[in-house]
Amino acid sequence: MQEKALFLSDDSLSKYDRRVKRLLEFFGVPHEMQSTTDFQLPEYRSAGINTSYRLVCAAQNLARVIEKLRDPSFNSGGFAQRFHSVFLYSDGDPVALAKIASELAGKRISSLPAVGNETEWHVADEPDGICGTMSGLRVHPTSAALGSCEFLGTDGSFATPLISAGDTTAFLKLTWQEVPFFISSAPPLGIDTELVTLNFDVRDHLFSALPVVCYLRWAFRDSSWNTPESSACLVLDDPLLRARYGFLRYRELLALMKELRFSTSIAFIPWNWRRSDPKVVQLFRDNPEYYSLCVHGSDHTSGEFAISDRLQLRAIAWEADNRMSLHQRRTGLEYDRVMVFPQGIFSKEAIPELKHAGFDAVVNTEVHSSPASEQKLTISDVWDVAVMAYSDFPIYGRRYPTDGIENFAFDQFLGKPCLVVIHHDFCRDGYARLVEFIRQMNAIKAPLLWHRLGDVVRRGYRQRQVSPGFVEIEMYGNKILVENRSERAMNYFVRRREREPKSIESLHAGTRRLAWEAVDDHIEFKLELGPNESMLLTLGFKPIGEVVLGRKTLAHRARTRLRRYLSEARDNYLAPARARMVAFSRP
């Protein structure tokens, strides 16, 4: 049965209607539109191929047609037979919203003003899973989220609170004519507005973002975009491959990974390529499902990838990859061609150089380039599986544990990988904080599958089944692993954003070369897989130009060496000494 949204609006779309329409498009929800003036119930079929409708509209628009829905002559076939569920959102008039909610409930539901910043909100853990990965979480929204919000007052006897603080509700469920209604007290978020914060924080938009995402993910789970699996990886920046680095002990961390079921990618500084301990290298080689390497700059100097000189950036990218190749040749330890920028800083000019140097993706804490004024990002850019705003090359976002488990859960809800970044000092308490955080991550309602970072990128795409035996895929990284987990052959239609198709050198499915076609701002191609068959797709780009390696001055090399050794002295000696002094000074 096909899932479809019936989107009801007035004759001229309000700004909130336009926001919801954009959300339907972003999540790939099939939909058709009707106006309130000529509203007609969709055709109901009792046999054959059915379309299961979900009604989506602003509260005032439902108020304009509710008398029609009550009329037996208009609604002769039954409202419940035509609609799976209804989602109502506020159009900025809290009184009108409370009125229609009261009419549906048959009991008075009042409009309430915003509550204080200190209030903790509870996301319900409903049996039907409407709140998805956010189920059961307790969230402290910021003042930005509360703003001038109005909420609904209900005692829960005739409605189910889904996002609530005591008797104050931001998102609730009730039943009318045997059909579940989901009512959001806040106007929906505009995802095409500029992202003015460092990254999207669900605590800033709890009431405008979470209800609509909950509903769309729940009501269209089989027909909207989804990801093959919820992937995760812990990325630990900077350490050498030595038995001990600061508060990090590789064998101790390995024991924790095996106990708690997670994986760690070391963001390895290529400058250190000749300095790895063979015993630690062997530990990595013996445990590839737990330990892996990615690329962390080249020299790891301040702002190394923040410059705009394309020739110099090209040389740095080449040197980083060459050093990692030398490390692999020296140790036999493979690495993922994924770049993590030192200090998270990068220029927009750095991205195409990495793209054409053979890297598969970027994983980074910062999503804004430097200077930020040169490239504006929207909320939809960072809601996507990866940010593709820079030269159509993916930047997968990562977060610190201090961002809160709710942001990781919301990323997972959107279909983004859960990528965590820490430094060695996060382990200063004998790994207690890390253990607690990983347990919280693994307690998210949808189970996480932990992989090496390269495998997270290869699984970091979205797909939707458009008909039996036919699946659409949107590709992000330069390598993706497509898996047909069904017992029948499947046809895949794959597209990838690419505004410079002439820069593509090759496209392969395994070892077989594939043909592709350029259409507007993307390329597209087809793939067929047999039952339970998987295939690695690899997209290669032509080199932009010749790599010119300028000889580094003695002063530059001396500064780089001094920086590395001073950083290591700080991490290995000063940081532990300070921790011991703090512990000693406690009563």
C-alpha positions, 0 to 999 in steps of 0.5 A: 500500500502506497503512503501519501500525504494529502497536504491541505492549504488555503488558496495562497500558501502561508509561510508555514504551509510553505515550510511544511511543503519544503519539509515534505520535499526534503524527506522525499514524502509523496504528496498531493495538494488540495485547497480548503475551498475545493476540498474533496476526500480522496477516493477509497478502494476496498480492494486492489492497490490502495493509497494510504493517505495522511492528512497534513495541514495547519489547524486553521485549515482543518477548521475550515473543512471540519464541518464537511468531514462531519457531514455524513453525505460528504463523508459517506465512505468513512473518514477512518477508511481514507486516512491513516492519521492527521498532523496539525501544526500551528500557523502562529495563532495559539487560540485557534489551535487550542480551539480546534484541538478542543473540538477534536477532543470534545474537552477544553484544551487551553493555550498556555504561555511559555515556561521557564528555561529551567524546565525539563521536557520529556519526550514520550516513549510510545509503543508505536514509536512515534518519537523514534530515536528521541523516545524517552529522552529528557531535554532542556530546551534553550531560550531560543527554542522557548522564545514566544512559544505557546503550548497546550494544557491537558491533564492527559486523561483524553490525550497522550502528551508526546512532548511535555513538561507536567501538564504543559504539552508541545506535541500531543496525540488524540483520536477523532472518528477513530483516526489518530491526530497529532497536534504540534503547538509550534509553527514548523521550522523553516529549514531553508533559513540560514544556519547562524550557529556553529551547527544545528542544535535541537535544543534551540528548535525543540518545538518547531523541529521535533514534532514534524520530524517525529510525524514524517518519520513515523507516518512515511517510514516506508516511502520517505528517504531513509538510511540503510542503517544507523552507523556510528564511530568514535573519532579520537584526535591527534594521538601517536600510535604508542602504548600510552598517549596522555590519558589514553591506553590503547589496550584499555580502550580496546577492552572497553570497546569489546565490552561496550560494543563500539569502535574508534577511529584515530585521527592520525597526524601524517607528520608522525608516519615514522613514529608508530610503535610496532606493538600498537600497530599489531594491536590495530591489525589484530582488531580492525573491527574496533580500531582504524585510522583516518587522516588528520591534516598533514603537518597539523599546523594551525589553519593548515587547510584554511588558506585560499592558495589552491596550489599550496592546498593541493601540495598539502593534500598530496603530502598528507595522503602520501605520508599515510601511504608511506605509513601503510607501506611501513606498518601494513596498517590500512587507513581510511581516506577521510580527512579531519581538519586540524582545529576543524578549520578549512577554506572553501578552496580546500574542499575541491583539492581533497575531492580531486586528490582521491579522498572519499569524504571529510569528517569535521566538527565545523561545517562552516568554512573560513571565513564563514561569510564566503559560503552560507549554509542553511539548516537543510544543508546540515540536516542532510546526510552530509553537507554537500554545499562545498564543491559537491563533496561530502562533509559529515558532521561530528559532535562532542559528547557535551552537545548532549545525547539528544543531538546525537539521537536527533542526527540519527532520527534525520538519517545522519551517522552518529560521529563522536569526537573526543581528545585523550583528556576525555579519558582522564577519569579512568574512562568513566565519562566515556563509559557513561556516554557510550552507554547512553549512545547504545541506549538510543531506541534505534540500535547503533551499528559501530564501524570503522570511519571509512565504513560509516562513510560507505554506508552514509547515503539515503534510499527509498523504495518507490515500487516493488523491486525498485529503489532510489539512492542518493550518493554522498561519499565517493565510495558507497556500499549498496546491499540488497538484503532482500530475497529478490533481485533489485534495481537501483537508480542512483544519483549524486550531486555534481555540477562539474560532471566533466571532472569525473574520471571513472565510476565502477561497481566493483571492478566493472565500469559503469556508464552514467548520465549528467542531468542538471546538477547531478549525475545518475546511473542504474545498478541491478543486484541479485538477492543478498548481493552487495556492491561497492560503488567507486567514483573517481575524479580527475586530478585538477592539475600538477602537484607542485611541491615547494621545498619547506624552509628549515624554519618551517620544518623546525617550527612544525617539529617544535609544535608536535613535540610541545603538544606531545609534552603537554598531553603526556606530562603536563595534562596528567600532572595537572590532573594529579594536582587537582585530585590531590587538592580535593578534600 
